[in-house]
Each structure stands twice: as structure tokens, then as C-alpha cells.
Amino acid sequence: MTDDINHIVKTEDTSHRIVQTQIVIQSMSIQRIAVLCVFICTLLALLIPSIGYSSEDARNFLDGIREYRSGNYESAIKAFSKIAESGVQNGKLYYNLANAHLKNDDIGQAMLWYERALKLIPHDPDLKFNHKHALSLVKDERDEKNFPILKVVFFWKHMLSKKTVKWIAIVLNLSFWVILAFRTIRKKRRIFRSSLYFVLIPLLIFTSTAFYNYYENAFLKEAIILYKKVSVRSALSDGSTELFVLHSGTKVKIEKEKGDYFRIFFSEGKIGWLKKSDLGVI
């Protein structure tokens, strides 16, 4: 009888160890799945297309490409502009529109659309090359201090578009709360702790970057001079003192808006008022 009881106890102990081993394996699998889900969701966020064309937009786009290749740059500009005016936001569209303006010798509009394209596809090699070439045609040189170390430290902000940063922040937030819910329901705190830390650090980074990008879009506006030569004045009238002159393609910061004028900042000591019609807001 005693031997039977001992055998039962040993069997139960062995079964208990097997169950514990299965729980550990299952927990490791869940943890790996959680990490894999974060990776897949982030990858999908990077691959989300910015926009889809309607059939009419697609037709206008193809017309624009055909006119551009034929050297009819004004017609190409009209075709691409129809798409942009319909509300489409697409980096390749803006890039092609900028190229058409550049070929049409309109450096102001070319720089405006290159800058808009850079917000959506900042790493496109053709865009970066053409933008650099167009920038070399701009007459005004800005005297400013550059801090390349900041671009190294905050590399993700300069490498990824604002839309991509936003989607990554959304995916990481969803992943964090899903993992936290699993952790609460299963009451296995150690299992999901490393997964939470894995998500939490990039979550804080990308969420704060997304909020800064929102603030930058809402309050830190920039614009491009559209005309060959404009006078920056001391007050809101054409008769006020001319402070300095800017040329087409020059990028400025918008500090204040009042009536039909913007107060702009070009560089240290170069601040004044310009008509809104002289500028294209990026």
C-alpha cells in the first residue's frame, strides 16, 4: 500500500514538472509571438502606401508623364497639378511636378514641390539628387549654424517620413496595450516583462517624435519664395522700408501671420514682412 502511494506521489510530481515545463515553453512561445507581432506590424506600417489614385487621377498622371517626356512641360504641370489640387498627397507626384517646373525654368515652384516631396519620401535618391541640383540654382545663401551631431543622435527623425513615424507610434502603442492586457489576464508578470520593455523604449521615442512632428507642422511653418525677386519690408505695406531682397527658391520660416502678410525669418538679423502671394507654404 505504501509503495503504491509513493508511486502515485512520484507520478503526480513528474506530471507537475511536465506541466510546468509546458507552461514555460508556452510562455516563451507567447513572448516570441508578441515580439514577432511588433516586428511585423512595424514593417507593415513602413510599407503602408501613402495614397491610392482614382482612375481619373491615374489618367492625369500618365498624361503628365507623357507630356513631360515629350518636352511639353507646361502641359505636364497642368496634368500633375490637377491631381495635387484634388487633395492627393504623394511623394512621387510632387517629385514629378517639381521636375516639370524645374525644366520650365521656374525655380520657385520647383523648390516648393521638392520640399513637399521630401516630407513624404525623404530617402528617395533621385529626389535628393534633383533637390540638391535645384538648391544650387538658388541665389540666396543662408548664414546659419549647423549641428550635424543632432542628425546623428536623432537619426530616425531625419531618416523616416513624418507619416511613417506616426504609423510606427500607433503600432507600438497598440502592441504595448495588447502585451499589457495579456500580462494582466494570464497573471504571468515575468513572462511579458521583457516584451513590455522591448516595446516601451521605442514607443516613447516614436510617440514623442510624432508629437513633435505634429507641433512642427502646426506651428513651425516654412515657405518658398515663388517670384524672381521680392522685397522684404519693415511693415505691412508696399511703401514701408525695404530691409533686404530675396529671390525665387529661397526657403524661409514663417513667424507670424497678419492679414495678407507673413512675417518671415531668413537668417540672423534678416526678419521682415512679405505678402502671402509671394510665398508658397511647404
Backbone torsions as a table, in degrees:
resi	resn	phi	psi	omega
1	MET	NA	-44.8	179.9
2	THR	-63.2	-40.0	178.8
3	ASP	-63.7	-38.3	179.3
4	ASP	-64.8	-41.3	-179.6
5	ILE	-65.0	-43.3	178.8
6	ASN	-62.3	-39.0	178.6
7	HIS	-63.4	-39.7	179.1
8	ILE	-65.7	-42.5	-179.9
9	VAL	-62.8	-44.1	179.1
10	LYS	-63.4	-39.8	179.5
11	THR	-64.0	-43.1	178.9
12	GLU	-65.2	-38.3	179.7
13	ASP	-65.9	-41.7	177.6
14	THR	-64.1	-42.4	178.4
15	SER	-62.5	-39.0	180.0
16	HIS	-63.8	-41.5	179.0
17	ARG	-65.8	-38.0	178.5
18	ILE	-63.6	-43.9	178.9
19	VAL	-62.4	-42.3	178.6
20	GLN	-62.0	-42.6	178.8
21	THR	-62.1	-42.0	178.9
22	GLN	-63.3	-38.9	179.4
23	ILE	-65.0	-42.6	179.4
24	VAL	-63.0	-44.4	-179.9
25	ILE	-63.0	-43.9	179.3
26	GLN	-62.7	-40.7	-179.7
27	SER	-64.5	-40.9	178.2
28	MET	-64.4	-38.0	179.8
29	SER	-65.1	-43.3	179.4
30	ILE	-62.6	-41.2	-179.8
31	GLN	-63.1	-43.3	178.8
32	ARG	-65.6	-39.3	178.6
33	ILE	-63.1	-41.2	179.4
34	ALA	-61.6	-45.0	179.2
35	VAL	-64.2	-41.1	179.5
36	LEU	-64.1	-39.3	178.5
37	CYS	-61.5	-42.1	178.7
38	VAL	-61.0	-44.0	-178.7
39	PHE	-64.1	-45.9	-178.0
40	ILE	-64.9	-44.7	-179.2
41	CYS	-62.9	-40.2	178.3
42	THR	-65.3	-40.5	178.6
43	LEU	-63.5	-42.1	178.0
44	LEU	-63.1	-37.9	178.6
45	ALA	-61.8	-36.7	178.9
46	LEU	-69.6	-26.9	-175.7
47	LEU	-97.7	-0.2	179.5
48	ILE	-63.5	124.9	-179.9
49	PRO	-67.3	143.3	-178.1
50	SER	-67.6	-29.3	-173.3
51	ILE	-171.0	154.5	175.4
52	GLY	-114.3	143.7	179.8
53	TYR	-84.8	145.5	167.3
54	SER	-81.2	170.8	-178.8
55	SER	-62.5	-38.5	179.0
56	GLU	-67.5	-41.2	177.6
57	ASP	-62.9	-41.2	179.3
58	ALA	-62.8	-39.7	178.7
59	ARG	-64.7	-44.0	178.2
60	ASN	-64.0	-37.6	179.9
61	PHE	-64.3	-45.6	178.7
62	LEU	-64.9	-37.3	175.9
63	ASP	-61.8	-42.3	179.5
64	GLY	-62.7	-43.1	178.6
65	ILE	-62.6	-44.3	-179.3
66	ARG	-63.3	-44.3	180.0
67	GLU	-66.0	-37.3	179.4
68	TYR	-63.4	-46.1	-179.2
69	ARG	-66.5	-26.0	178.7
70	SER	-83.9	-5.1	-179.9
71	GLY	85.8	8.7	177.6
72	ASN	-92.0	76.7	-170.2
73	TYR	-69.5	-34.4	178.2
74	GLU	-65.2	-41.0	177.7
75	SER	-66.4	-37.2	177.2
76	ALA	-63.7	-41.6	178.8
77	ILE	-61.4	-42.5	179.5
78	LYS	-62.6	-43.1	-179.1
79	ALA	-65.6	-47.2	179.4
80	PHE	-66.1	-37.4	-177.7
81	SER	-65.3	-33.9	177.9
82	LYS	-59.0	-40.0	-179.9
83	ILE	-68.9	-46.8	-178.9
84	ALA	-62.5	-39.3	-179.3
85	GLU	-70.0	-20.0	178.0
86	SER	-79.4	-4.0	177.1
87	GLY	104.8	1.6	179.9
88	VAL	-69.8	131.8	176.2
89	GLN	-118.9	104.1	-175.3
90	ASN	-146.3	129.3	-175.9
91	GLY	-62.0	-41.2	-179.4
92	LYS	-66.9	-37.1	176.5
93	LEU	-62.1	-48.7	-179.9
94	TYR	-62.2	-38.1	179.2
95	TYR	-62.3	-46.1	179.6
96	ASN	-66.9	-37.0	177.6
97	LEU	-64.9	-40.8	177.7
98	ALA	-63.9	-42.8	179.3
99	ASN	-60.8	-41.2	-179.8
100	ALA	-64.6	-41.8	177.7
101	HIS	-64.9	-39.2	179.6
102	LEU	-63.9	-43.3	177.5
103	LYS	-65.3	-26.6	179.7
104	ASN	-88.6	10.6	177.5
105	ASP	62.3	34.9	175.6
106	ASP	-114.1	85.0	-174.1
107	ILE	-66.6	-31.1	-179.9
108	GLY	-63.6	-52.9	179.1
109	GLN	-66.1	-36.2	179.0
110	ALA	-61.1	-47.6	179.6
111	MET	-64.8	-36.9	178.8
112	LEU	-59.9	-47.7	-176.8
113	TRP	-76.7	-29.4	173.0
114	TYR	-64.0	-42.8	179.7
115	GLU	-64.7	-40.1	177.3
116	ARG	-65.3	-38.8	178.3
117	ALA	-65.5	-38.1	-179.3
118	LEU	-62.5	-26.3	177.4
119	LYS	-70.0	-25.7	-175.8
120	LEU	-101.3	-38.4	-179.6
121	ILE	-132.4	69.1	-172.9
122	PRO	-65.9	-16.6	-175.3
123	HIS	-105.4	3.8	179.6
124	ASP	-64.1	119.9	-174.9
125	PRO	-64.5	-38.3	179.0
126	ASP	-65.8	-41.1	178.6
127	LEU	-62.5	-47.0	-179.1
128	LYS	-61.8	-39.6	179.8
129	PHE	-66.4	-48.6	-178.3
130	ASN	-66.9	-36.5	177.5
131	HIS	-63.8	-41.8	178.7
132	LYS	-63.7	-40.0	178.1
133	HIS	-64.4	-45.3	179.6
134	ALA	-63.5	-37.9	179.9
135	LEU	-62.6	-32.2	179.2
136	SER	-69.4	-16.2	179.8
137	LEU	-90.1	-9.7	-179.7
138	VAL	-77.0	133.3	-173.9
139	LYS	-76.0	-39.4	-172.3
140	ASP	-81.6	131.9	176.7
141	GLU	-108.9	132.6	-177.7
142	ARG	-90.1	132.0	173.9
143	ASP	-93.2	99.4	-178.9
144	GLU	-143.0	157.7	179.1
145	LYS	-90.6	127.9	178.6
146	ASN	-100.2	143.2	178.5
147	PHE	-124.3	80.1	-177.6
148	PRO	-60.8	-24.8	179.9
149	ILE	-60.7	-32.6	179.8
150	LEU	-66.1	-34.8	178.6
151	LYS	-70.0	-26.0	177.4
152	VAL	-77.8	-45.7	-178.2
153	VAL	-66.0	-44.0	-179.6
154	PHE	-106.5	53.1	-173.0
155	PHE	-62.1	-34.8	-176.4
156	TRP	-64.1	-31.0	180.0
157	LYS	-67.7	-34.3	-177.7
158	HIS	-90.5	-18.6	-178.8
159	MET	-89.7	-31.0	-174.6
160	LEU	-108.6	146.9	176.1
161	SER	-71.2	161.5	-178.5
162	LYS	-64.7	-35.3	178.3
163	LYS	-66.6	-39.9	178.5
164	THR	-64.9	-42.9	177.8
165	VAL	-60.0	-41.5	-180.0
166	LYS	-62.3	-45.7	-178.5
167	TRP	-67.3	-38.7	177.2
168	ILE	-63.2	-40.9	178.2
169	ALA	-62.1	-41.5	179.0
170	ILE	-63.9	-46.3	-179.2
171	VAL	-63.1	-42.9	179.7
172	LEU	-65.9	-38.1	176.3
173	ASN	-62.5	-45.7	178.4
174	LEU	-62.3	-43.3	-180.0
175	SER	-62.6	-41.2	-179.6
176	PHE	-60.4	-46.7	-177.4
177	TRP	-71.9	-31.6	175.9
178	VAL	-65.5	-47.1	178.8
179	ILE	-63.3	-40.7	179.1
180	LEU	-64.0	-37.9	178.0
181	ALA	-65.5	-43.8	176.7
182	PHE	-60.1	-41.4	-178.9
183	ARG	-63.1	-39.2	-179.2
184	THR	-73.2	-44.4	-176.6
185	ILE	-67.1	-45.7	-176.1
186	ARG	-81.9	-14.5	177.5
187	LYS	57.0	33.8	175.6
188	LYS	-114.0	81.9	-170.6
189	ARG	-63.9	-36.8	-176.8
190	ARG	-70.8	-28.4	-174.5
191	ILE	-63.0	-46.3	-171.7
192	PHE	-99.3	1.1	-176.1
193	ARG	-61.4	-48.3	-179.0
194	SER	-65.4	-34.8	178.2
195	SER	-65.2	-38.8	178.2
196	LEU	-63.2	-43.8	178.9
197	TYR	-65.8	-36.2	179.4
198	PHE	-60.6	-37.2	-178.3
199	VAL	-87.8	-35.3	-171.0
200	LEU	-62.6	-43.8	-176.4
201	ILE	-64.1	-53.2	176.0
202	PRO	-64.9	-28.3	176.9
203	LEU	-59.9	-48.1	179.6
204	LEU	-63.9	-40.5	-178.4
205	ILE	-64.2	-52.2	-174.0
206	PHE	-75.1	-31.3	177.2
207	THR	-67.6	-44.4	178.4
208	SER	-65.6	-36.9	177.7
209	THR	-66.5	-40.2	179.2
210	ALA	-63.8	-40.1	178.4
211	PHE	-66.7	-38.2	178.1
212	TYR	-66.2	-40.5	177.6
213	ASN	-61.3	-38.7	177.6
214	TYR	-63.8	-44.9	178.7
215	TYR	-62.3	-40.9	-179.4
216	GLU	-63.5	-42.7	179.4
217	ASN	-67.0	-37.2	-175.0
218	ALA	-79.9	-35.2	-169.9
219	PHE	-123.3	-21.4	-178.3
220	LEU	-109.7	79.4	-175.7
221	LYS	-91.4	148.1	176.1
222	GLU	-126.0	160.3	-177.3
223	ALA	-148.1	164.8	179.6
224	ILE	-117.3	136.3	173.9
225	ILE	-68.9	127.3	-173.9
226	LEU	-94.4	-27.8	-174.4
227	TYR	-101.1	161.6	-174.1
228	LYS	-58.7	-38.1	-178.1
229	LYS	-152.0	126.0	178.9
230	VAL	-131.5	148.6	179.2
231	SER	-99.5	124.9	175.0
232	VAL	-89.7	124.7	-171.2
233	ARG	-114.3	167.3	-175.2
234	SER	-81.8	-16.8	-177.6
235	ALA	-147.1	-177.2	-173.5
236	LEU	-89.4	56.4	176.6
237	SER	-161.1	153.8	179.6
238	ASP	-69.0	-19.9	-178.8
239	GLY	-88.8	-3.9	-179.0
240	SER	-75.3	168.6	-174.8
241	THR	-62.9	133.3	174.6
242	GLU	-80.4	120.5	-178.2
243	LEU	-87.6	-45.5	177.8
244	PHE	-164.6	173.0	-176.1
245	VAL	-119.3	140.3	174.5
246	LEU	-123.3	158.7	-176.2
247	HIS	-121.6	167.4	-174.9
248	SER	-58.2	140.2	178.8
249	GLY	92.9	-12.3	-178.8
250	THR	-72.7	135.8	179.1
251	LYS	-96.6	134.6	179.6
252	VAL	-132.1	162.2	174.8
253	LYS	-98.4	138.8	177.4
254	ILE	-92.8	118.7	-177.8
255	GLU	-96.4	-33.9	-174.6
256	LYS	-155.4	149.5	177.8
257	GLU	-120.4	131.0	179.2
258	LYS	-149.8	113.6	-178.5
259	GLY	60.9	-125.6	179.9
260	ASP	-95.3	18.1	-175.6
261	TYR	-126.7	153.8	169.5
262	PHE	-116.8	138.9	166.8
263	ARG	-90.4	123.4	-173.5
264	ILE	-115.1	155.1	175.4
265	PHE	-120.2	121.3	177.9
266	PHE	-100.0	-51.6	177.0
267	SER	-158.2	-179.3	-177.6
268	GLU	-56.2	120.8	179.1
269	GLY	85.3	-4.0	179.8
270	LYS	-114.9	87.0	-178.7
271	ILE	-132.8	139.5	179.3
272	GLY	-176.4	-169.5	-173.7
273	TRP	-109.7	139.1	176.8
274	LEU	-133.6	150.0	173.1
275	LYS	-66.4	144.8	178.4
276	LYS	-60.1	-33.4	-178.2
277	SER	-67.9	-15.8	178.2
278	ASP	-82.0	-10.2	-172.6
279	LEU	-121.8	153.5	169.2
280	GLY	-119.0	116.3	-177.7
281	VAL	-73.8	129.9	-178.2
282	ILE	-70.4	NA	NA
